[in-house]
């Protein structure tokens, strides 16, 4: 498996059926590498983003901040 996904590959890796869901994650801070018209998303960045946004059941998110 490659480290850098195309937008389509990233969408599939994350289990999304539409680009809109991936776009929302990007708006929330998922990093995108842009070179010219090419966009790539790192597998490591996706995994880190998901881990950073994991909420444990019963965890009070307001108290954690």
PDB file of N, CA, C and O in Angstrom, chain B, residues numbered from 101:
ATOM      1  N   UNK B 101       0.857  -1.183   0.000  1.00  0.00           N
ATOM      2  CA  UNK B 101       0.000   0.000   0.000  1.00  0.00           C
ATOM      3  C   UNK B 101       0.901   1.244   0.000  1.00  0.00           C
ATOM      4  O   UNK B 101       1.924   1.282   0.684  1.00  0.00           O
ATOM      5  N   UNK B 102       0.521   2.213  -0.744  1.00  0.00           N
ATOM      6  CA  UNK B 102       1.289   3.448  -0.865  1.00  0.00           C
ATOM      7  C   UNK B 102       1.056   4.376   0.335  1.00  0.00           C
ATOM      8  O   UNK B 102       0.019   4.291   0.993  1.00  0.00           O
ATOM      9  N   UNK B 103       2.005   5.246   0.614  1.00  0.00           N
ATOM     10  CA  UNK B 103       1.869   6.210   1.718  1.00  0.00           C
ATOM     11  C   UNK B 103       0.972   7.376   1.327  1.00  0.00           C
ATOM     12  O   UNK B 103       0.273   7.938   2.170  1.00  0.00           O
ATOM     13  N   UNK B 104       0.993   7.739   0.044  1.00  0.00           N
ATOM     14  CA  UNK B 104       0.236   8.910  -0.394  1.00  0.00           C
ATOM     15  C   UNK B 104      -0.902   8.489  -1.316  1.00  0.00           C
ATOM     16  O   UNK B 104      -0.691   7.852  -2.348  1.00  0.00           O
ATOM     17  N   UNK B 105      -2.107   8.862  -0.915  1.00  0.00           N
ATOM     18  CA  UNK B 105      -3.312   8.511  -1.671  1.00  0.00           C
ATOM     19  C   UNK B 105      -3.761   9.665  -2.547  1.00  0.00           C
ATOM     20  O   UNK B 105      -3.557  10.832  -2.213  1.00  0.00           O
ATOM     21  N   UNK B 106      -4.368   9.329  -3.663  1.00  0.00           N
ATOM     22  CA  UNK B 106      -5.133  10.325  -4.412  1.00  0.00           C
ATOM     23  C   UNK B 106      -6.387  10.600  -3.586  1.00  0.00           C
ATOM     24  O   UNK B 106      -6.671   9.878  -2.631  1.00  0.00           O
ATOM     25  N   UNK B 107      -7.123  11.621  -3.942  1.00  0.00           N
ATOM     26  CA  UNK B 107      -8.355  11.942  -3.219  1.00  0.00           C
ATOM     27  C   UNK B 107      -9.314  10.744  -3.274  1.00  0.00           C
ATOM     28  O   UNK B 107      -9.945  10.404  -2.273  1.00  0.00           O
ATOM     29  N   UNK B 108      -9.418  10.120  -4.428  1.00  0.00           N
ATOM     30  CA  UNK B 108     -10.302   8.954  -4.589  1.00  0.00           C
ATOM     31  C   UNK B 108      -9.852   7.792  -3.709  1.00  0.00           C
ATOM     32  O   UNK B 108     -10.677   7.147  -3.061  1.00  0.00           O
ATOM     33  N   UNK B 109      -8.554   7.524  -3.684  1.00  0.00           N
ATOM     34  CA  UNK B 109      -8.030   6.449  -2.843  1.00  0.00           C
ATOM     35  C   UNK B 109      -8.247   6.750  -1.362  1.00  0.00           C
ATOM     36  O   UNK B 109      -8.593   5.856  -0.590  1.00  0.00           O
ATOM     37  N   UNK B 110      -8.044   8.003  -0.964  1.00  0.00           N
ATOM     38  CA  UNK B 110      -8.253   8.400   0.436  1.00  0.00           C
ATOM     39  C   UNK B 110      -9.717   8.223   0.821  1.00  0.00           C
ATOM     40  O   UNK B 110     -10.028   7.736   1.908  1.00  0.00           O
ATOM     41  N   UNK B 111     -10.593   8.615  -0.061  1.00  0.00           N
ATOM     42  CA  UNK B 111     -12.033   8.464   0.177  1.00  0.00           C
ATOM     43  C   UNK B 111     -12.373   6.993   0.398  1.00  0.00           C
ATOM     44  O   UNK B 111     -13.115   6.656   1.321  1.00  0.00           O
ATOM     45  N   UNK B 112     -11.836   6.129  -0.437  1.00  0.00           N
ATOM     46  CA  UNK B 112     -12.100   4.696  -0.304  1.00  0.00           C
ATOM     47  C   UNK B 112     -11.466   4.122   0.964  1.00  0.00           C
ATOM     48  O   UNK B 112     -12.084   3.301   1.641  1.00  0.00           O
ATOM     49  N   UNK B 113     -10.246   4.541   1.292  1.00  0.00           N
ATOM     50  CA  UNK B 113      -9.556   4.076   2.496  1.00  0.00           C
ATOM     51  C   UNK B 113     -10.367   4.408   3.738  1.00  0.00           C
ATOM     52  O   UNK B 113     -10.439   3.612   4.674  1.00  0.00           O
ATOM     53  N   UNK B 114     -10.979   5.591   3.742  1.00  0.00           N
ATOM     54  CA  UNK B 114     -11.757   6.024   4.895  1.00  0.00           C
ATOM     55  C   UNK B 114     -13.177   5.464   4.888  1.00  0.00           C
ATOM     56  O   UNK B 114     -13.922   5.642   5.852  1.00  0.00           O
ATOM     57  N   UNK B 115     -13.550   4.791   3.806  1.00  0.00           N
ATOM     58  CA  UNK B 115     -14.867   4.154   3.744  1.00  0.00           C
ATOM     59  C   UNK B 115     -15.987   5.084   3.338  1.00  0.00           C
ATOM     60  O   UNK B 115     -17.155   4.791   3.594  1.00  0.00           O
ATOM     61  N   UNK B 116     -15.657   6.203   2.710  1.00  0.00           N
ATOM     62  CA  UNK B 116     -16.685   7.161   2.294  1.00  0.00           C
ATOM     63  C   UNK B 116     -17.169   6.820   0.894  1.00  0.00           C
ATOM     64  O   UNK B 116     -16.393   6.375   0.047  1.00  0.00           O
ATOM     65  N   UNK B 117     -18.451   7.033   0.661  1.00  0.00           N
ATOM     66  CA  UNK B 117     -19.012   6.817  -0.662  1.00  0.00           C
ATOM     67  C   UNK B 117     -19.011   8.098  -1.486  1.00  0.00           C
ATOM     68  O   UNK B 117     -19.023   8.046  -2.716  1.00  0.00           O
ATOM     69  N   UNK B 118     -18.998   9.239  -0.821  1.00  0.00           N
ATOM     70  CA  UNK B 118     -19.031  10.508  -1.554  1.00  0.00           C
ATOM     71  C   UNK B 118     -17.840  11.378  -1.153  1.00  0.00           C
ATOM     72  O   UNK B 118     -17.285  11.239  -0.063  1.00  0.00           O
ATOM     73  N   UNK B 119     -17.468  12.264  -2.051  1.00  0.00           N
ATOM     74  CA  UNK B 119     -16.378  13.194  -1.785  1.00  0.00           C
ATOM     75  C   UNK B 119     -16.767  14.187  -0.690  1.00  0.00           C
ATOM     76  O   UNK B 119     -15.895  14.688   0.019  1.00  0.00           O
ATOM     77  N   UNK B 120     -18.054  14.479  -0.540  1.00  0.00           N
ATOM     78  CA  UNK B 120     -18.503  15.469   0.451  1.00  0.00           C
ATOM     79  C   UNK B 120     -18.049  15.120   1.867  1.00  0.00           C
ATOM     80  O   UNK B 120     -17.683  16.010   2.635  1.00  0.00           O
ATOM     81  N   UNK B 121     -18.072  13.846   2.214  1.00  0.00           N
ATOM     82  CA  UNK B 121     -17.638  13.437   3.552  1.00  0.00           C
ATOM     83  C   UNK B 121     -16.145  13.711   3.734  1.00  0.00           C
ATOM     84  O   UNK B 121     -15.732  14.235   4.769  1.00  0.00           O
ATOM     85  N   UNK B 122     -15.339  13.360   2.736  1.00  0.00           N
ATOM     86  CA  UNK B 122     -13.905  13.620   2.803  1.00  0.00           C
ATOM     87  C   UNK B 122     -13.639  15.119   2.846  1.00  0.00           C
ATOM     88  O   UNK B 122     -12.758  15.573   3.576  1.00  0.00           O
ATOM     89  N   UNK B 123     -14.387  15.879   2.077  1.00  0.00           N
ATOM     90  CA  UNK B 123     -14.236  17.338   2.057  1.00  0.00           C
ATOM     91  C   UNK B 123     -14.471  17.917   3.454  1.00  0.00           C
ATOM     92  O   UNK B 123     -13.764  18.837   3.866  1.00  0.00           O
ATOM     93  N   UNK B 124     -15.434  17.400   4.169  1.00  0.00           N
ATOM     94  CA  UNK B 124     -15.721  17.875   5.532  1.00  0.00           C
ATOM     95  C   UNK B 124     -14.535  17.609   6.465  1.00  0.00           C
ATOM     96  O   UNK B 124     -14.179  18.462   7.279  1.00  0.00           O
ATOM     97  N   UNK B 125     -13.928  16.432   6.347  1.00  0.00           N
ATOM     98  CA  UNK B 125     -12.760  16.116   7.166  1.00  0.00           C
ATOM     99  C   UNK B 125     -11.603  17.057   6.833  1.00  0.00           C
ATOM    100  O   UNK B 125     -10.875  17.492   7.725  1.00  0.00           O
ATOM    101  N   UNK B 126     -11.437  17.368   5.557  1.00  0.00           N
ATOM    102  CA  UNK B 126     -10.397  18.307   5.141  1.00  0.00           C
ATOM    103  C   UNK B 126     -10.672  19.678   5.753  1.00  0.00           C
ATOM    104  O   UNK B 126      -9.749  20.346   6.217  1.00  0.00           O
ATOM    105  N   UNK B 127     -11.930  20.098   5.758  1.00  0.00           N
ATOM    106  CA  UNK B 127     -12.298  21.384   6.369  1.00  0.00           C
ATOM    107  C   UNK B 127     -12.016  21.378   7.874  1.00  0.00           C
ATOM    108  O   UNK B 127     -11.736  22.426   8.456  1.00  0.00           O
ATOM    109  N   UNK B 128     -12.087  20.213   8.498  1.00  0.00           N
ATOM    110  CA  UNK B 128     -11.825  20.088   9.935  1.00  0.00           C
ATOM    111  C   UNK B 128     -10.339  19.940  10.253  1.00  0.00           C
ATOM    112  O   UNK B 128      -9.956  19.854  11.420  1.00  0.00           O
ATOM    113  N   UNK B 129      -9.495  19.912   9.206  1.00  0.00           N
ATOM    114  CA  UNK B 129      -8.062  19.918   9.454  1.00  0.00           C
ATOM    115  C   UNK B 129      -7.271  18.753   8.907  1.00  0.00           C
ATOM    116  O   UNK B 129      -6.061  18.693   9.125  1.00  0.00           O
ATOM    117  N   UNK B 130      -7.898  17.820   8.204  1.00  0.00           N
ATOM    118  CA  UNK B 130      -7.136  16.732   7.587  1.00  0.00           C
ATOM    119  C   UNK B 130      -6.192  17.335   6.554  1.00  0.00           C
ATOM    120  O   UNK B 130      -6.651  17.974   5.608  1.00  0.00           O
ATOM    121  N   UNK B 131      -4.868  17.145   6.714  1.00  0.00           N
ATOM    122  CA  UNK B 131      -3.917  17.781   5.811  1.00  0.00           C
ATOM    123  C   UNK B 131      -3.950  17.204   4.395  1.00  0.00           C
ATOM    124  O   UNK B 131      -4.086  15.995   4.207  1.00  0.00           O
ATOM    125  N   UNK B 132      -3.826  18.078   3.416  1.00  0.00           N
ATOM    126  CA  UNK B 132      -3.774  17.709   2.005  1.00  0.00           C
ATOM    127  C   UNK B 132      -2.495  18.291   1.409  1.00  0.00           C
ATOM    128  O   UNK B 132      -2.171  19.457   1.634  1.00  0.00           O
ATOM    129  N   UNK B 133      -1.782  17.479   0.657  1.00  0.00           N
ATOM    130  CA  UNK B 133      -0.576  17.939  -0.033  1.00  0.00           C
ATOM    131  C   UNK B 133      -0.993  18.327  -1.445  1.00  0.00           C
ATOM    132  O   UNK B 133      -1.556  17.513  -2.178  1.00  0.00           O
ATOM    133  N   UNK B 134      -0.716  19.575  -1.825  1.00  0.00           N
ATOM    134  CA  UNK B 134      -1.085  20.054  -3.145  1.00  0.00           C
ATOM    135  C   UNK B 134       0.171  20.482  -3.891  1.00  0.00           C
ATOM    136  O   UNK B 134       0.932  21.324  -3.416  1.00  0.00           O
ATOM    137  N   UNK B 135       0.377  19.899  -5.057  1.00  0.00           N
ATOM    138  CA  UNK B 135       1.474  20.281  -5.943  1.00  0.00           C
ATOM    139  C   UNK B 135       0.842  20.498  -7.311  1.00  0.00           C
ATOM    140  O   UNK B 135       0.412  19.552  -7.970  1.00  0.00           O
ATOM    141  N   UNK B 136       0.793  21.756  -7.724  1.00  0.00           N
ATOM    142  CA  UNK B 136       0.092  22.070  -8.965  1.00  0.00           C
ATOM    143  C   UNK B 136      -1.381  21.715  -8.817  1.00  0.00           C
ATOM    144  O   UNK B 136      -2.052  22.172  -7.891  1.00  0.00           O
ATOM    145  N   UNK B 137      -1.870  20.906  -9.729  1.00  0.00           N
ATOM    146  CA  UNK B 137      -3.276  20.478  -9.662  1.00  0.00           C
ATOM    147  C   UNK B 137      -3.438  19.125  -8.973  1.00  0.00           C
ATOM    148  O   UNK B 137      -4.556  18.634  -8.815  1.00  0.00           O
ATOM    149  N   UNK B 138      -2.323  18.525  -8.566  1.00  0.00           N
ATOM    150  CA  UNK B 138      -2.343  17.218  -7.925  1.00  0.00           C
ATOM    151  C   UNK B 138      -2.564  17.370  -6.425  1.00  0.00           C
ATOM    152  O   UNK B 138      -1.942  18.215  -5.781  1.00  0.00           O
ATOM    153  N   UNK B 139      -3.442  16.557  -5.880  1.00  0.00           N
ATOM    154  CA  UNK B 139      -3.701  16.549  -4.438  1.00  0.00           C
ATOM    155  C   UNK B 139      -3.459  15.147  -3.914  1.00  0.00           C
ATOM    156  O   UNK B 139      -3.933  14.167  -4.489  1.00  0.00           O
ATOM    157  N   UNK B 140      -2.726  15.059  -2.829  1.00  0.00           N
ATOM    158  CA  UNK B 140      -2.442  13.778  -2.185  1.00  0.00           C
ATOM    159  C   UNK B 140      -2.711  13.903  -0.692  1.00  0.00           C
ATOM    160  O   UNK B 140      -2.556  14.969  -0.097  1.00  0.00           O
ATOM    161  N   UNK B 141      -3.116  12.787  -0.109  1.00  0.00           N
ATOM    162  CA  UNK B 141      -3.377  12.734   1.326  1.00  0.00           C
ATOM    163  C   UNK B 141      -2.586  11.557   1.888  1.00  0.00           C
ATOM    164  O   UNK B 141      -2.703  10.431   1.406  1.00  0.00           O
ATOM    165  N   UNK B 142      -1.791  11.828   2.898  1.00  0.00           N
ATOM    166  CA  UNK B 142      -0.939  10.812   3.504  1.00  0.00           C
ATOM    167  C   UNK B 142      -1.769   9.832   4.336  1.00  0.00           C
ATOM    168  O   UNK B 142      -2.648  10.236   5.097  1.00  0.00           O
ATOM    169  N   UNK B 143      -1.475   8.539   4.180  1.00  0.00           N
ATOM    170  CA  UNK B 143      -2.133   7.516   4.999  1.00  0.00           C
ATOM    171  C   UNK B 143      -1.839   7.769   6.467  1.00  0.00           C
ATOM    172  O   UNK B 143      -2.727   7.645   7.311  1.00  0.00           O
ATOM    173  N   UNK B 144      -0.594   8.124   6.777  1.00  0.00           N
ATOM    174  CA  UNK B 144      -0.207   8.412   8.155  1.00  0.00           C
ATOM    175  C   UNK B 144      -1.005   9.594   8.699  1.00  0.00           C
ATOM    176  O   UNK B 144      -1.432   9.574   9.854  1.00  0.00           O
ATOM    177  N   UNK B 145      -1.212  10.632   7.868  1.00  0.00           N
ATOM    178  CA  UNK B 145      -1.978  11.806   8.304  1.00  0.00           C
ATOM    179  C   UNK B 145      -3.432  11.430   8.574  1.00  0.00           C
ATOM    180  O   UNK B 145      -4.033  11.923   9.529  1.00  0.00           O
ATOM    181  N   UNK B 146      -4.003  10.560   7.738  1.00  0.00           N
ATOM    182  CA  UNK B 146      -5.386  10.108   7.957  1.00  0.00           C
ATOM    183  C   UNK B 146      -5.475   9.370   9.285  1.00  0.00           C
ATOM    184  O   UNK B 146      -6.351   9.652  10.102  1.00  0.00           O
ATOM    185  N   UNK B 147      -4.558   8.416   9.498  1.00  0.00           N
ATOM    186  CA  UNK B 147      -4.576   7.625  10.732  1.00  0.00           C
ATOM    187  C   UNK B 147      -4.405   8.506  11.971  1.00  0.00           C
ATOM    188  O   UNK B 147      -5.081   8.301  12.979  1.00  0.00           O
ATOM    189  N   UNK B 148      -3.502   9.486  11.894  1.00  0.00           N
ATOM    190  CA  UNK B 148      -3.276  10.393  13.019  1.00  0.00           C
ATOM    191  C   UNK B 148      -4.506  11.275  13.251  1.00  0.00           C
ATOM    192  O   UNK B 148      -4.921  11.474  14.393  1.00  0.00           O
ATOM    193  N   UNK B 149      -5.084  11.797  12.179  1.00  0.00           N
ATOM    194  CA  UNK B 149      -6.275  12.642  12.289  1.00  0.00           C
ATOM    195  C   UNK B 149      -7.410  11.871  12.970  1.00  0.00           C
ATOM    196  O   UNK B 149      -8.082  12.399  13.856  1.00  0.00           O
ATOM    197  N   UNK B 150      -7.614  10.631  12.552  1.00  0.00           N
ATOM    198  CA  UNK B 150      -8.681   9.821  13.146  1.00  0.00           C
ATOM    199  C   UNK B 150      -8.391   9.524  14.609  1.00  0.00           C
ATOM    200  O   UNK B 150      -9.299   9.578  15.438  1.00  0.00           O
ATOM    201  N   UNK B 151      -7.138   9.211  14.943  1.00  0.00           N
ATOM    202  CA  UNK B 151      -6.771   8.938  16.338  1.00  0.00           C
ATOM    203  C   UNK B 151      -6.958  10.182  17.199  1.00  0.00           C
ATOM    204  O   UNK B 151      -7.438  10.097  18.329  1.00  0.00           O
ATOM    205  N   UNK B 152      -6.576  11.337  16.660  1.00  0.00           N
ATOM    206  CA  UNK B 152      -6.711  12.591  17.406  1.00  0.00           C
ATOM    207  C   UNK B 152      -8.167  12.977  17.644  1.00  0.00           C
ATOM    208  O   UNK B 152      -8.462  13.730  18.572  1.00  0.00           O
ATOM    209  N   UNK B 153      -9.072  12.473  16.820  1.00  0.00           N
ATOM    210  CA  UNK B 153     -10.483  12.830  16.934  1.00  0.00           C
ATOM    211  C   UNK B 153     -11.341  11.698  17.499  1.00  0.00           C
ATOM    212  O   UNK B 153     -12.569  11.749  17.447  1.00  0.00           O
ATOM    213  N   UNK B 154     -10.677  10.684  18.036  1.00  0.00           N
ATOM    214  CA  UNK B 154     -11.397   9.570  18.647  1.00  0.00           C
ATOM    215  C   UNK B 154     -11.935  10.005  20.006  1.00  0.00           C
ATOM    216  O   UNK B 154     -11.213  10.591  20.813  1.00  0.00           O
ATOM    217  N   UNK B 155     -13.186   9.716  20.245  1.00  0.00           N
ATOM    218  CA  UNK B 155     -13.823  10.041  21.519  1.00  0.00           C
ATOM    219  C   UNK B 155     -14.190   8.722  22.195  1.00  0.00           C
ATOM    220  O   UNK B 155     -14.827   7.858  21.592  1.00  0.00           O
ATOM    221  N   UNK B 156     -13.787   8.583  23.427  1.00  0.00           N
ATOM    222  CA  UNK B 156     -14.085   7.382  24.193  1.00  0.00           C
ATOM    223  C   UNK B 156     -15.473   7.529  24.801  1.00  0.00           C
ATOM    224  O   UNK B 156     -15.798   8.573  25.368  1.00  0.00           O
ATOM    225  N   UNK B 157     -16.290   6.488  24.685  1.00  0.00           N
ATOM    226  CA  UNK B 157     -17.655   6.516  25.214  1.00  0.00           C
ATOM    227  C   UNK B 157     -17.640   6.933  26.676  1.00  0.00           C
ATOM    228  O   UNK B 157     -16.890   6.383  27.482  1.00  0.00           O
ATOM    229  N   UNK B 158     -18.471   7.905  27.008  1.00  0.00           N
ATOM    230  CA  UNK B 158     -18.582   8.370  28.376  1.00  0.00           C
ATOM    231  C   UNK B 158     -17.582   9.458  28.738  1.00  0.00           C
ATOM    232  O   UNK B 158     -17.652  10.034  29.824  1.00  0.00           O
ATOM    233  N   UNK B 159     -16.664   9.738  27.842  1.00  0.00           N
ATOM    234  CA  UNK B 159     -15.662  10.776  28.107  1.00  0.00           C
ATOM    235  C   UNK B 159     -16.312  12.161  27.991  1.00  0.00           C
ATOM    236  O   UNK B 159     -17.004  12.445  27.014  1.00  0.00           O
ATOM    237  N   UNK B 160     -16.090  13.000  28.971  1.00  0.00           N
ATOM    238  CA  UNK B 160     -16.606  14.376  28.948  1.00  0.00           C
ATOM    239  C   UNK B 160     -15.613  15.222  28.186  1.00  0.00           C
ATOM    240  O   UNK B 160     -14.555  15.556  28.718  1.00  0.00           O
ATOM    241  N   UNK B 161     -15.932  15.584  26.931  1.00  0.00           N
ATOM    242  CA  UNK B 161     -14.996  16.311  26.097  1.00  0.00           C
ATOM    243  C   UNK B 161     -14.760  17.735  26.613  1.00  0.00           C
ATOM    244  O   UNK B 161     -13.688  18.290  26.373  1.00  0.00           O
ATOM    245  N   UNK B 162     -15.710  18.334  27.304  1.00  0.00           N
ATOM    246  CA  UNK B 162     -15.529  19.683  27.836  1.00  0.00           C
ATOM    247  C   UNK B 162     -14.528  19.673  28.988  1.00  0.00           C
ATOM    248  O   UNK B 162     -13.733  20.602  29.129  1.00  0.00           O
ATOM    249  N   UNK B 163     -14.564  18.629  29.808  1.00  0.00           N
ATOM    250  CA  UNK B 163     -13.663  18.548  30.951  1.00  0.00           C
ATOM    251  C   UNK B 163     -12.231  18.250  30.483  1.00  0.00           C
ATOM    252  O   UNK B 163     -11.267  18.617  31.155  1.00  0.00           O
ATOM    253  N   UNK B 164     -12.100  17.595  29.346  1.00  0.00           N
ATOM    254  CA  UNK B 164     -10.779  17.228  28.847  1.00  0.00           C
ATOM    255  C   UNK B 164     -10.017  18.435  28.297  1.00  0.00           C
ATOM    256  O   UNK B 164      -8.795  18.365  28.160  1.00  0.00           O
ATOM    257  N   UNK B 165     -10.679  19.504  27.989  1.00  0.00           N
ATOM    258  CA  UNK B 165     -10.023  20.667  27.400  1.00  0.00           C
ATOM    259  C   UNK B 165      -9.492  21.591  28.407  1.00  0.00           C
ATOM    260  O   UNK B 165      -8.912  22.618  28.056  1.00  0.00           O
TER     261      UNK B 165
END
